[in-house]
Amino acid sequence: MPQKNRTVKGALGGVLGLVGLSAVAGLLVAASVTPVLAMTGIAGSQALNIFEDLPENLQVDAPMQQSTIYATGLDGNPVALASFYEQKRVPVAYDQIAPVMYDAILSSEDKNFYTHGGINLGATVKAAVGNVAGTTDRGASTITQQYVKNVQVQECEQNVDTAAEDYSAQVEQCFLDAAVAKGGEGVERKLQEMRFALQIEKEYSKNQILLGYLNIANFGGTIYGIEAAANRYFSTSAANLTLVQAATIAGMVQEPNRFRIDRPEGIWTDDAGVAHNGEADGYQETKERRDYVLNRLLADKKITQAAHDEAVATPVTPALSEPQQGCGAAGDNAYFCQYVKEVIENDPAFGDTEAERKANLRRGGMQIYTSLDLRVQQTAIDAVKAQVPQAMPGILVGGTGVSIEATTGRVLAMAQNTVFNETSEANLAAGETSQVFAADKQHGGSTYGFETGSTYKLFTLLAWLESGHSVNQVLDGR
């Protein structure tokens, strides 16, 4: 969707935002926040000084991204084995998102996005008053301000130790600090958000801000970014979203965990035990929010009356794609995946501490290309399964096969006769385990690994023959 040409009114709005530190913008800000600041005991003459004293630089770092392990596929090209993430996110480029998605998010969240300078003074004052009154400001910010808020949440979350016992509580606090601060703290946070929004508008184009917002926003649970949302809820891509799908997803950003549609049993239960916003009631709350987005699209003349009516009459019908992470998603290749995972978590090349290495794997967006060749791997899998049963009554039986490139030491195949299961319910007697039989303890295997046994007899015999001896030669066994 190309950036629209600005009107005279829109250009003025843009100028006021871009010169946010100038006298004009300063007076506007002061006039807007003075009544609110007065409610917290701050004199009106201090308003502009407080705004000027706030930091103006927001460091927009890359958001958390999933890391993916790759192997060489049957066609010789890389193929993904497994991904690791705390936030399921697949960043996309501007032209990889359907235009209808841009229309839906702008009509419902910020119809004046292309004509303002980053802040909506009226909505901001209303939100700040709400902070003082003890409420939140959901829905009161421009896309730019929402982008700032998401960046701040992301920055906070990246500093949370993944191994902390209260990890979930700390992550929740990151959101509360960035979006639900009340009283004087809420006012100060809103002023800071405004300041950052003005800076963002100076440094990035409108399309960059909109794309950044759609790539960083949460869409429920661990689903972050428009591509992951399209895949999770409708088993499609952001580029192929329909009007109904785009309106549904656009409606989620206001309260992602309330409007998500991947819980058919319902999101919440009332005092009578009745579940709401699930399959039984047709995801009623999500549909109401989706229809609001459709109404805004119609009012903005982005869709026709006929398209609107048809979309409103369409039920909310999820086509869920289950997100999988970890080596369990690699199927028969899981044991090699586990070996690679252990290498990353133990090698200082991937971080100075174990905690840092684990965080990098789940947050750093690493693209890990390995030596595993599925053209060799499949043969190894077939051979191991044909020769060694997964389980035998009364016997813990294990079998593994590894193929190594002689000239380089690269592992081309690693097959195992068991079924990969890294949960506490894994039944070793039934042939379920996450232990890598071909590796030592440091790389996901047993305490000492498995002895090579008679495998070495072949190498001993070859050395004997190469030294000039015969297979018929008699030795003194003593």
Stockholm file with secondary structure:
# STOCKHOLM 1.0

chainA/1-478         MPQKNRTVKGALGGVLGLVGLSAVAGLLVAASVTPVLAMTGIAGSQALNIFEDLPENLQVDAPMQQSTIYATGLDGNPVALASFYEQKRVPVAYDQIAPVMYDAILSSEDKNFYTHGGINLGATVKAAVGNVAGTTDRGASTITQQYVKNVQVQECEQNVDTAAEDYSAQVEQCFLDAAVAKGGEGVERKLQEMRFALQIEKEYSKNQILLGYLNIANFGGTIYGIEAAANRYFSTSAANLTLVQAATIAGMVQEPNRFRIDRPEGIWTDDAGVAHNGEADGYQETKERRDYVLNRLLADKKITQAAHDEAVATPVTPALSEPQQGCGAAGDNAYFCQYVKEVIENDPAFGDTEAERKANLRRGGMQIYTSLDLRVQQTAIDAVKAQVPQAMPGILVGGTGVSIEATTGRVLAMAQNTVFNETSEANLAAGETSQVFAADKQHGGSTYGFETGSTYKLFTLLAWLESGHSVNQVLDGR
#=GR chainA/1-478 SS CCCCCCCHHHHHHHHHHHTTTSHHHHHHHHHHHHHHHHHTTCCGGGHHHHHHHSCCCCCCCCCCBCEEEEEECTTSSEEEEEEECSSBCCCCCGGGSCHHHHHHHHHHHCTTTTTSSSCCHHHHHHHHHHHHHTCCCTTCSCHHHHHHHHHHHHHHHTTSCTTCTTHHHHHHHHHHHHHCCCHHHHHHHHHHHHHHHHHHHHHSCHHHHHHHHHHHCBCSTTBBSHHHHHHHHHSSCGGGCCHHHHHHHHHHTTSHHHHCCSCTTCSEECTTSCEESSTTTTSHHHHHHHHHHHHHHHHTTSSCHHHHHHHHTSCCCCCCCCCCCSGGGGGGGHHHHHHHHHHHHHCGGGCSSHHHHHHHHHHBCCEEEEEEEHHHHHHHHHHHHHHSCSCBTTBCCCCEEEEECTTTCCEEEEEESSEECCSTTCCGGGTEECCCTTSCGGGTSCSSCCCCTTHHHHHHHHHHHHTTCCTTCCCCCC
#=GC SS_cons         CCCCCCCHHHHHHHHHHHTTTSHHHHHHHHHHHHHHHHHTTCCGGGHHHHHHHSCCCCCCCCCCBCEEEEEECTTSSEEEEEEECSSBCCCCCGGGSCHHHHHHHHHHHCTTTTTSSSCCHHHHHHHHHHHHHTCCCTTCSCHHHHHHHHHHHHHHHTTSCTTCTTHHHHHHHHHHHHHCCCHHHHHHHHHHHHHHHHHHHHHSCHHHHHHHHHHHCBCSTTBBSHHHHHHHHHSSCGGGCCHHHHHHHHHHTTSHHHHCCSCTTCSEECTTSCEESSTTTTSHHHHHHHHHHHHHHHHTTSSCHHHHHHHHTSCCCCCCCCCCCSGGGGGGGHHHHHHHHHHHHHCGGGCSSHHHHHHHHHHBCCEEEEEEEHHHHHHHHHHHHHHSCSCBTTBCCCCEEEEECTTTCCEEEEEESSEECCSTTCCGGGTEECCCTTSCGGGTSCSSCCCCTTHHHHHHHHHHHHTTCCTTCCCCCC
//
